[in-house]
Amino acid sequence: MNTIENVKNYWNGRPCNIRHSTKEIGTKEYFNEVEARKYFVEPHILDFAQFDRWKDKNVLEIGCGIGTATIGFARAGADVTAVDLSEKSLKMAKKRANIYGFKNIKFYTANAEELSKTVPVEKYDLIYSFGVIHHTPHPEKVFEEIKKYCKPETEIRIMLYSKWCWKVFWIIFTYGKGRFWQINKLVPRYSEAQTGSPITYIYSFWDIRKLMKDFNIMNIYKDHIFPYVIGKYVKYEYQYVWYFRWMPKFLFRWLERHFGWHTMIIAKLK
Ligand SMILES: C[S@@+](CC[C@H](N)C(=O)[O-])C[C@H]1O[C@@H](n2cnc3c(N)ncnc32)[C@H](O)[C@@H]1O
């Protein structure tokens, strides 16, 4: 079940964020809306990616999906190498780059666990991977590959899903009726917009320090709780669920920073 083929088929079946717009798929209006919705729902990405910082730098993006961050880096003037396992996602990302006229992006279809078999080894200023490495069967192999593309100054910015967070509690209680011992089955089933992700690992800070033992972690923090009523969200309506509606904003932010679904990691090679 947990093979790389299954992972590829899953993301080919429904590339990430493909329903972020109701406009005709593949048009400029569609991609504009996808980007707007992405940063409306996940505004913390903008602070994390810091697109403008990478002008004239080279950026390796692992797991670019349909290319939302890829375009952000390219627009800021970076030289981007974008990689994904899913051909369907890459096709959309390439189309997106063409529509906006960006020539500073190289795309590769590759499995990040064997990146250097496909992507020429060179040193990058930034290695960026958002919400990807927890979906691959052997995350430790990805970090072995990443090392090959690092010089001492390379900044690594990665998001991995959190273990101790609101979303995991919510999945266990909503779908698992409290059966926390089934966590390893429940989380992959319900972690994504489309049910049944073959692999979704979750990590504590301690797990991440172990996984990234060859890297100096300069900053690690949690962010992001999805606050909307799902039935409305899929219809592009943004209504907070009742308990978040009444929660003071500062308390919601506190919750996000302590129990957010996204663990944001900034690191360099040791
Ligand atoms: C949740 S999506 C995130 C996409 C993008 N980073 C974003 O934020 O929109 C996960 C992506 O990781 C890709 N992926 C999963 N395992 C991979 C692997 N071993 N090598 C390359 N890409 C992989 C999937 O194909 C999918 O496009």
The ligand as an ORCA input file, in Angstrom:
! r2SCAN-3c Opt
* xyz 0 1
  C       0.381     18.472     -0.423
  S       1.118     18.606     -2.016
  C       2.063     20.082     -1.805
  C       2.381     20.756     -3.108
  C       3.052     22.117     -2.971
  N       4.271     22.058     -2.230
  C       2.102     23.117     -2.358
  O       2.372     23.596     -1.245
  O       1.094     23.443     -2.977
  C       2.344     17.318     -1.943
  C       3.153     17.173     -3.228
  O       4.303     16.363     -2.946
  C       4.563     15.562     -4.074
  N       5.400     14.420     -3.632
  C       5.081     13.474     -2.725
  N       6.088     12.595     -2.590
  C       7.077     13.008     -3.433
  C       8.369     12.515     -3.756
  N       8.869     11.417     -3.200
  N       9.104     13.194     -4.675
  C       8.618     14.311     -5.269
  N       7.411     14.828     -4.996
  C       6.641     14.187     -4.098
  C       3.189     15.180     -4.575
  O       3.197     14.728     -5.889
  C       2.409     16.483     -4.375
  O       2.440     17.284     -5.519
*
